[in-house]
Amino acid sequence: MPLLEIKDLSLDFQFADRTVRALDRVSLRVEASETVCVVGESGCGKSVTALSIARLLSSPPAIYAGGEILVEGRDVLRMSAKELCAIRGGVVSYVFQEPGVSLNPVFRVGAQIKESLKLHRPEKANDAEVVRLLKLVGIPAPELRARDYPFQLSGGMQQRVMIAMALASEPRLLVADEPTTALDVTIQAQILELLKELQGRLGMAILLITHNLGIVAEVADRVAVMYAGQIVEEAPTASLLEAPLHPYTRALLAGVPRLNQAGAALKGISGTVPALEHLPPGCRFAPRCDIARAECRERGPDLMAVSAGRGVRCPFHDAVRESATKEAGAL
């Protein structure tokens, strides 16, 4: 049984004058001790999917319109408020982007970690456990740093504090939503290496939300690519990077700098992610796709299985594979 299994999840945002579908039949699974990356541009639905797992979206305006979210086999959408409190933090913990905004500026970081301990492990809500957690995430002189306010720490140290807070409850699933946003490249690498190290030590699963395909090869076992509220491709990491099957995945990979192409211009994707209230007919990526055909603009494709553990939302995936293979051979 997967630790997390999202089945055909549809979610709407309801406003006074309109209803907008933000997620459309999204399916995703995370096994115990596995790392799954959800990749896509801003506005594709990655963070909404992540927040839905523990029902952290205010309802209204968020309306769960269909599907299931199974955490350890139990449907989150059917849980009572008390059951949700046990899931939040106790089973699923979050590391949000921009820790300087997520941390409370008027409380010392040690006090904020201790608050998490009080909620989920009250018997460990003491200074010694706070210091242990800070040491676990690689913060030097943890006894002193526990007394600091967030503004006294660098961005990388703030993110380590956020990870310590998330680990305080000993979760089975860590959801990291763009954990390296606004950090320089060196600190990004350190944070990702820290997550890998902690996963190996603690045995937890990780769901990593990112827009950067460049980091996927380093951390992920499997990758799900999102576009305009839908999963358009899912595959083991090596398979997806070697032979992308969806035109959007291929376009994302074309924008990643490569060491063997020094000085070469990066390829961008024309256009922008469509607004959810003005989605194009048919395939949502068709207006930006370089292999789109007339039928792509008439009917939206379903996610189809092409091999074990691999699915794609494009009936012309063979053409995408052939094109990617030719490009790889020309390098």
N, C-alpha and C positions, 0 to 999 in steps of 0.2 A: 504493500500500500504506500503510495507516495506521501511524503510529508505534507506537501501542498499540491492540490489539484483544482485548477479553475476549469470549469466546464461551461462552454457556450455562454459566457457572461456578457450580458448587455446592460448598459448603464446610461441613463438619460440625465440631463440637467434641465430642470423645469423652471422656467421663468414666467413672469406675468403674461407675456405676449407670445411665448413660443416654447417649444420643447426641443432640445438638441440631443441627439444620440452621440455620446462621447466614446463609448465602447460598443463594438458590434460583434457579438458571438466570439469573444476572446476565450481561447483555451490554452492552458499552460500548466505544466507540472514541474515540481522540484522534488527530487528524491533526497533522502537523508544523506547528509555530508556532501551533497553535490553543489556545484556553483553553476548557476544559470544566469546569463546576461540577457537583458532586454534592451535592444538597440533601436535607435531611430532619431529623427530630427525633433526639435522642440515642437510641441503641439500634436504629437502623434498618439498620445494616450499612455505613455510609459508610467508617469507618476500617478495618474488616475488609477491605473491598474494596481500599482503598488499600494496605494492608500486604501483601495477597496478590500484588500486581503483581510485587514482587521477592522473594516467598516469605520475608517477614520474620516470619511467625507460626510459633511453635514447633510442631513436628509429632512426636509428639502434644503437645497435645490436638487441634491443627488437622489435619483430614484433608481433602485435596482429593478430592471425591467425583465430579467430572465436569467436563467443559468444557476450555477452552484459554485460556491467557494468552499472546498473541503480542506480543513486543516486537521491533520491526523484523523481523517475519515469523518469529521463532524462538519456540518454545513454552517458556516459563519452567518449566513443570511437568515438562519432560523434560531440563532442564539438569543438568549435574554441579555439584558444589560449586565447582570452579574456574571454570566458566562463569558461575555465579551471582555470584561475587566480581567478575567483570568487568562484569556488568550493574549491580550495586549501586553506585551512585555514578557509575560510568563512563558509564552511559546514563540511569539513573533515579536522581534524588536526592530526598531528602525534607526538608521543613521541618515539624517537629512542633509541636503546640500546647504552650503553657506552656514557653517557652525556659529559664526559671529552673530547671526540672526536667531538661530535656534536656542542658543544659550541665554539664560536670564542675566542681564548685565549687572544686576544689583545684589546677586548672591555669589558667594565664593564657589569655585568649581567643586570643591570637596563636599559642600553642603548640597549641591545639586545631584551629585552621585549618590550621596547618602539618602536623599529623598526617593530615588529609584529603589534603593535597597529596602527602605521602609515599606514600600508597596509590595514587593515581591519576595524578599528574604529578610523579614524584620529581625530575625535572630542574628543577622550579619550586619546590621545597620550601625557600624562603629568605625572609628577612625582607622583601625588596622586594616579593615577590608577595603576602605577607600584607597589607602596607600597601596595595597596589593593590586587593586585594579589599575591604578595609574602606572604602577611598575609593569604590569602585564602588557600595557599598550605602549611601553617604551618611553615614558616620560621621565627624564632625569630628575633627581632630587624630589621624589614624589611627596615627601612630607612637607616641603616648602611650597610646591606648586598647588597642593590641595587648598592652601590658604589664599591663593591668587584669585582675582576677579578675571572674568574672560578677557577684558581689554588688555590685561597684562601679559597675555599669551599670544604667540604668533598664530597665524591661520592653521599651520600644520599641527601645532599643539592643541588648538581648540578642537580640531577634528579628532584628535586622539582622545580628548576628554569626552566627546560625543560617543565615540566607540566604547569607551569605558562605561559610560552610562547605559548604553545598549546591552553590554555584557553583564551588567550588575544582576540582572534577573536570570542569567544563565539560559538564554533562549535556545530553541532548537533551530530556528530560522532567523537569520539576520537579513533584513531588507536594507540595502545601501543605495539610496537614491542620489545619484551623481555625487558620490562622496569626495571627489577630487575637484569639483567645480571651484574656480577662483583661487586654486593653489598653483604654484609654479611647478614646472615639469619635474624637478628633483623631488619635491615634497609629494607630488602625485605618485611617483614610483614608490616612495617610502610607505605611503598609506596603503597602496595595493599590496605591497609585499607584507605589510603588517596583517592585512585581512587574510592573506593566504596562510601566514604563519599561525594566526589564531585559529583558523579553521582546522588546520592539522592538529593543533594542540587540544582543541575543545570538541572537535567532531561535529560542529554545527553546519547546517546548509546555508548558502548565501544566494540571495537573489539580487543581482547587481543591475541597477538602472544606469544607462549611459548613452550618450550620443556619439561616443568615440570608439569606432571599431578598432582603432589602433591598440587599445588595451585588452581587447577580447582574447587574443591568442595567449596572453600571459596568465589569465585567471580563470577562464570559463571552460566548463565541460561541454555545455550546450549553449546555443544562442537562439533567441527568438527575435525576429526583426518585425517592428511595428511600423505601420503607416496609416495615418488618418483613422485611428481607432480600430484597426484590424491587425491581426498577426498575418504577415504576408509570406514569411518563411521561418521554418524551425529546423534545426539540424545540429548534429555534433559539431563542435567548433572546427576541427580539422577539415571535415567535409565541406562546411560552408565557406571557409577561407580559400580552400583549394578550387572549388567549383560552385560558385553561387548560382542558384537557379532562378531567382527573381530579379527582374531588371533593376529594382530599387536596391537590393543588396549589392548587386554588381556596381551600381553607381556610387554607393557609399564606399565600397572598397577602392574605387578608382580615385577617391579623394584622400586616401591615406598615403602620406609620404613614404617612399621606399628608399632604402640605403643604396640599392643598385641603380637608382635613377636620379642621382644627384644633379640638381640644376633643371630637371624636367618640370614643366608646368603641371600643376595639379588640375584634375578635371572636376569642375563643379556640376551640380545638377540644376538645370534650368528651371525657372519657376519657383513656387513655394508650396508648402503643405496647404491644401485647401481648407478654408473655414468650414467647420462642421455643419453649419446651417446652409452652406452652399456647396455641397459635395457634387462632383461631376457625375453624370450618368455612367453606368457600367463600371469598369475598373477605376478605382480612385487614383491610381498612379498614371493612367493613360495619358493625360495632358502633358506629362513630363517624360514619358517613356519614348525611347528612340526606336523601339520595335513594335509600337502599338499598331493594331490593325483596326479596321472598321468595326469588327465584332467586339473589340475590347471596349468600345464606347457604347455598346448596346446592352451588355449584360455583365454584371459583376461576377467574377469567378469565385468558386468556393475553394477552401483550403483542401488540397488533395494530397493523399499520401503517395509518395513516389518510391519509398523504400522504408525499411525498418527505422523508426525514429526520425524520419525526415518528411516534411510536408512543405508545399509551396502553393501560393494562390496565383498561379499563372499557367494557362493551358499551353503556352509556348516556351516552357522552361527548357526544352531541348535546344532551342535556338539560342537561349541565353548561355547555356553550358558550352555550346560550340563556339560562340563568340568569345567567352572568357578563356577557353582553351587556346584559341588562336592568339589572343592578346598575350597570354602567358608565354607562348612559344616564341613570340616576337621580342620578348625582353632579353 
